Amino acid sequence: MRVLVTGATGFVGRAVVAALAKAGHDVVPMARRSGQLSGRVADVRDSDAVRAAVAGVDAVCHLAALTRTRESASAASDYWAVNVGGTFNVVSALLATASPATPKRLVLASTAAVYGTNVPQPVTEDSPTVPANPYGASKLAADHIVAGCTATGAIGAVALRAFNVAGAAHGASDQDNTRIVPRIVAVQAGIAPELTLNGDGMVVRDFVHVADMADAFVLALESCTPGKWRTYNVGSGRGTSLAKLVKIAEEVNGRPVRMKHGPPVDEPAVLLADSSRIRRELGWHPRRSAVETILADAWQALIRSCSG
C-alpha cells in the first residue's frame, strides 16, 4: 500500500516509517517541519495541505499530535487544535477520496491517557474512558471522530492506545527529556544535570519498546476492515516502578543517575496495559520490551548521536 505517515519525524513516527518500508509498503512521510526524512512538509491544522498529502494514498498512519500530559493543562487550545482539528482534517481528506467501492485505511496513534487516573488495573480496551487532562481528552475526541466516520463504510480504522513508549529504533533515540527514559540516559551521559522523581518514585508504569510499537502499526494497518473501528492497547503488561527503572539503568548502562525526589503529584499509582486483544487478534508480541533492552537501546542511540 501507499501509506502517508503524519508526524513522521517524531520518535515513534521514524520507527513506523522504517517498519512500514521493511514490510514492503510505499511510505510517504509527512511532518510539520523538514527533517532528516524526505517527504511532505505540511501542518495537520492546514486542511488544504492535508488534502493534498492524502491524495493518491491508500492509507494513513496518523501520528502527528501534541503529547505532553502536564503541558496540556496550560496549552489546552493548542492540544485541541492539533489533536482534534488535525485528526478531523486527516479523516475528511480520506473520506473525500474514499468510497465503499474504493475504501481507505487509517491507523490512529492514541494513548492510555484516554482512560484517566482511576481505572482498575490492568487496563483493558473496555475500561472506562475518563481522561484527566486536555491531552487525554483531545485524544479521546480524536478516537470518536475516527470511529464515527467508519460508519460510512468508506474507511476502516484502528486506534493504538500506547502506554509508555521508549527505547530506540534504527539509531533514533527519543529527544524529549520530559519523559523518564530519555531523561535517565541524558543524566547518565552528562547532558542533563539530574533526574527528579515525583514523591518516592514507587509509581509503576508499563514500558513498551518503540520498535514493538512500530510493529503494532504495521499489523494494525494490514488488519483494517472497511466500515469497522477497533481499539487496541499496546503495552508490555509488565510493571516497573520508576525508582527500580533508575536502578536497572545504572546496572545495564554502567553509569550512575544523579537523582533527587520532588513532591508527590496526583497521578495513578499503577498503570498497566492488558494487551491480550492485540496479541490474540493481530498476533502482536512485545518482543523487545524488557526494560533492560529499552534502557540499553536508548543509551546506545544517545551515545552514537553524541559521537556522530
C-alpha positions as MATLAB code, in Angstrom:
seq = 'MRVLVTGATGFVGRAVVAALAKAGHDVVPMARRSGQLSGRVADVRDSDAVRAAVAGVDAVCHLAALTRTRESASAASDYWAVNVGGTFNVVSALLATASPATPKRLVLASTAAVYGTNVPQPVTEDSPTVPANPYGASKLAADHIVAGCTATGAIGAVALRAFNVAGAAHGASDQDNTRIVPRIVAVQAGIAPELTLNGDGMVVRDFVHVADMADAFVLALESCTPGKWRTYNVGSGRGTSLAKLVKIAEEVNGRPVRMKHGPPVDEPAVLLADSSRIRRELGWHPRRSAVETILADAWQALIRSCSG';
ca = [
       0.000    0.000    0.000;
       0.977    3.621   -0.434;
       0.881    4.959    3.133;
       1.066    8.538    4.380;
       2.659    8.804    7.830;
       1.941   12.070    9.643;
       4.332   13.031   12.423;
       6.975   11.086   10.522;
       9.993   12.845   12.045;
       8.885   12.208   15.619;
      10.292    9.479   17.855;
       7.586    6.916   17.102;
       6.972    8.242   13.597;
      10.511    7.439   12.457;
      10.181    3.883   13.715;
       6.810    3.476   11.983;
       8.195    4.750    8.674;
      11.049    2.218    8.870;
       8.765   -0.672    9.883;
       6.293    0.026    7.064;
       9.087    0.235    4.486;
      10.554   -3.030    5.759;
       7.124   -4.642    5.373;
       7.083   -3.616    1.697;
       4.809   -0.578    1.794;
       5.419    2.613   -0.188;
       5.771    5.206    2.553;
       5.121    8.942    2.195;
       6.477   10.709    5.304;
       4.829   13.970    6.365;
       5.841   16.366    9.119;
       5.262   19.969   10.115;
       8.950   20.771    9.700;
      11.529   19.334    7.369;
      13.845   16.803    8.976;
      16.215   14.037    8.011;
      13.360   12.117    6.394;
      12.462   13.204    2.872;
       8.752   13.711    2.315;
       5.996   16.273    2.550;
       6.151   19.315    4.806;
       2.642   20.136    5.998;
       0.821   21.070    9.193;
      -2.163   18.855   10.050;
      -4.064   22.007   11.012;
      -3.925   23.134    7.355;
      -6.838   21.304    5.732;
      -5.744   22.126    2.173;
      -2.220   20.842    2.788;
      -3.564   17.672    4.367;
      -5.942   17.068    1.474;
      -3.047   17.414   -0.978;
      -0.916   14.993    1.057;
      -3.658   12.379    1.299;
      -4.425   12.455   -2.430;
      -3.174    9.274   -4.058;
      -2.503    7.233   -0.915;
      -4.260    4.061    0.151;
      -3.898    4.611    3.879;
      -2.744    6.975    6.615;
      -0.887    6.262    9.831;
      -1.733    9.392   11.802;
       0.837   10.155   14.496;
       1.064   13.957   14.334;
      -0.001   15.232   17.764;
       0.936   17.175   20.852;
       1.667   14.627   23.574;
       2.804   16.186   26.861;
       0.301   15.468   29.591;
       1.258   18.232   32.019;
       1.867   20.821   29.306;
      -1.651   20.271   28.002;
      -3.119   21.824   31.152;
      -1.683   25.221   30.228;
      -1.998   24.881   26.439;
      -5.377   23.203   26.069;
      -6.424   25.149   22.966;
      -3.269   24.063   21.133;
      -3.920   20.438   22.041;
      -7.473   20.585   20.767;
      -6.416   22.360   17.573;
      -3.720   19.807   16.719;
      -5.052   16.570   18.155;
      -8.714   17.061   17.307;
      -8.623   19.541   14.440;
      -5.704   17.767   12.791;
      -7.413   14.386   13.046;
     -10.610   15.851   11.595;
      -8.628   17.176    8.638;
      -6.997   13.795    8.022;
     -10.301   11.912    8.188;
     -12.046   14.478    5.990;
      -9.294   14.202    3.377;
      -9.541   10.413    3.393;
     -13.313   10.489    3.039;
     -13.029   12.893    0.098;
     -11.230   10.235   -1.941;
     -12.688    7.041   -0.464;
     -15.921    5.163   -1.001;
     -17.278    1.727   -0.088;
     -16.052    0.602   -3.519;
     -12.585    2.115   -3.012;
     -12.089    2.137    0.777;
      -9.108    3.661    2.572;
      -7.378    2.703    5.816;
      -6.432    4.716    8.892;
      -4.333    3.823   11.920;
      -4.539    6.420   14.674;
      -1.891    6.857   17.360;
      -3.876    7.047   20.588;
      -2.836    6.854   24.225;
      -3.505    5.283   27.593;
      -4.245    8.825   28.809;
      -7.792    8.398   27.470;
      -8.544    6.133   30.439;
      -7.802    8.682   33.154;
      -6.414    8.075   36.622;
      -8.933    5.922   38.494;
      -9.136    2.801   36.357;
      -8.930   -0.780   37.664;
      -5.666   -2.427   36.664;
      -4.640   -3.747   34.257;
      -6.437   -1.503   31.780;
      -8.480   -3.161   29.035;
      -9.990   -1.581   25.939;
     -13.370   -1.806   27.685;
     -12.197    0.164   30.736;
     -13.984    3.493   31.350;
     -12.544    6.441   29.421;
     -12.455    9.401   31.796;
      -9.394   11.433   30.797;
      -7.900   13.631   33.491;
      -6.229   16.265   31.306;
      -6.644   18.049   27.957;
      -4.159   15.711   26.289;
      -6.176   12.615   27.124;
      -9.466   14.385   26.383;
      -8.266   15.589   22.969;
      -7.023   12.139   22.003;
     -10.301   10.541   23.095;
     -12.173   13.076   20.964;
      -9.936   12.139   18.032;
     -10.847    8.479   18.625;
     -14.533    9.397   18.493;
     -14.120   11.340   15.237;
     -12.477    8.391   13.526;
     -14.872    5.813   14.974;
     -17.888    7.786   13.789;
     -16.585    8.155   10.255;
     -16.016    4.424    9.770;
     -19.812    4.032    9.694;
     -19.744    5.339    6.120;
     -18.067    2.117    5.013;
     -15.505    4.198    3.118;
     -12.721    3.726    5.645;
     -11.586    1.101    8.106;
      -9.712    2.308   11.157;
      -7.728    1.162   14.179;
      -6.626    3.171   17.216;
      -3.486    2.055   19.038;
      -3.559    3.189   22.662;
       0.093    3.354   23.622;
       1.408    3.171   27.147;
       4.994    4.364   27.840;
       6.871    4.102   24.537;
      10.644    4.215   24.978;
      13.969    2.802   23.779;
      15.374    3.468   20.308;
      14.982    2.087   16.791;
      17.356    2.348   13.852;
      19.675    4.517   15.949;
      16.997    7.159   16.613;
      16.531    7.943   20.293;
      13.736    9.863   21.992;
      14.758   13.515   22.233;
      12.000   14.521   24.666;
      13.682   14.823   28.046;
      10.360   15.413   29.788;
       9.931   11.622   29.538;
      11.723    9.460   32.039;
      13.815    7.112   29.896;
      15.371    9.898   27.767;
      15.956   11.878   30.952;
      17.673    8.957   32.683;
      20.124    8.327   29.845;
      20.713   12.068   29.370;
      21.767   12.273   33.040;
      23.960    9.211   32.607;
      25.631   10.865   29.600;
      26.162   14.152   31.445;
      23.823   16.027   29.116;
      21.238   16.705   31.846;
      22.258   17.565   35.431;
      19.898   15.306   37.363;
      16.663   13.354   37.392;
      13.768   14.441   39.593;
      11.366   11.715   40.701;
       7.966   12.714   41.993;
       7.471   11.505   45.549;
       9.199    8.239   46.413;
       9.378    7.028   42.815;
       7.263    3.978   43.527;
       4.606    4.618   40.888;
       4.507    1.679   38.471;
       4.402    2.102   34.714;
       4.214   -0.139   31.659;
       7.028    0.423   29.151;
       6.899   -0.734   25.529;
       9.797   -0.615   23.082;
       9.370    1.814   20.195;
      10.198   -0.939   17.698;
       7.412   -3.105   19.138;
       5.094   -0.113   18.878;
       6.048    0.311   15.225;
       5.299   -3.355   14.569;
       1.827   -2.776   16.002;
       1.227   -0.062   13.390;
       2.122   -2.428   10.560;
      -0.174   -5.157   11.868;
      -2.990   -2.677   12.509;
      -2.699   -1.201    9.028;
      -2.885   -4.601    7.400;
      -5.906   -5.589    9.530;
      -8.105   -2.557    8.799;
     -11.537   -3.580    7.545;
     -13.815   -1.100    5.700;
     -16.645    0.104    7.888;
     -15.081   -1.165   11.109;
     -13.353    0.515   14.040;
     -11.140   -1.255   16.556;
      -9.068   -0.124   19.531;
      -6.017   -1.899   20.892;
      -3.902   -1.299   23.971;
      -0.187   -1.533   23.236;
       1.937   -2.222   26.294;
       4.206   -4.914   27.655;
       1.892   -5.811   30.526;
       4.905   -5.702   32.854;
       5.086   -3.062   35.554;
       8.262   -1.309   36.705;
       8.467    1.339   39.396;
      10.334    4.465   38.372;
      12.812    4.007   41.212;
      13.514    0.468   40.001;
      13.874    1.767   36.451;
      16.695    4.032   37.625;
      18.489    1.138   39.334;
      18.193   -1.036   36.247;
      19.604    1.784   34.091;
      22.625    2.037   36.376;
      23.168   -1.719   36.174;
      22.654   -2.044   32.415;
      24.475    1.071   31.238;
      27.162    1.175   33.919;
      26.675    4.848   34.735;
      25.193    6.481   37.835;
      21.998    8.535   37.721;
      22.173   11.701   39.800;
      18.719   11.969   41.304;
      16.548   13.919   43.707;
      12.978   13.488   44.920;
      10.394   16.189   44.389;
       6.964   16.468   45.990;
       4.408   13.821   45.028;
       1.877   14.677   42.325;
      -1.636   13.462   41.665;
      -1.083   10.513   39.344;
      -2.072    6.836   39.184;
      -0.026    4.613   41.484;
      -0.139    1.855   38.858;
      -0.860    1.971   35.132;
      -0.592   -1.331   33.271;
      -1.866   -2.475   29.901;
      -3.902   -5.540   29.206;
      -2.770   -6.095   25.605;
      -4.367   -9.501   25.193;
      -6.698   -8.246   22.430;
      -3.914   -7.162   20.074;
      -1.954  -10.316   20.848;
      -4.949  -12.509   20.138;
      -6.390  -10.712   17.110;
      -3.281   -9.379   15.356;
      -0.561  -11.696   16.632;
       1.446   -8.834   18.125;
       4.040   -9.555   20.827;
       6.304   -7.160   22.785;
       9.495   -8.961   21.808;
      11.907   -6.144   22.699;
      10.052   -4.569   25.627;
      12.074   -5.808   28.595;
      13.121   -2.629   30.396;
      16.757   -3.758   30.241;
      16.569   -3.755   26.436;
      14.707   -0.446   26.336;
      17.298    1.286   28.529;
      20.290   -0.226   26.735;
      18.950    0.738   23.313;
      18.164    4.280   24.465;
      21.665    4.628   25.905;
      23.452    3.291   22.818;
      21.444    5.504   20.465;
      22.172    8.588   22.555;
      25.898    7.835   22.688;
      26.029    7.275   18.927;
      24.217   10.558   18.278;
      26.607   12.435   20.570;
      29.696   10.912   18.965;
      28.361   11.483   15.449;
];
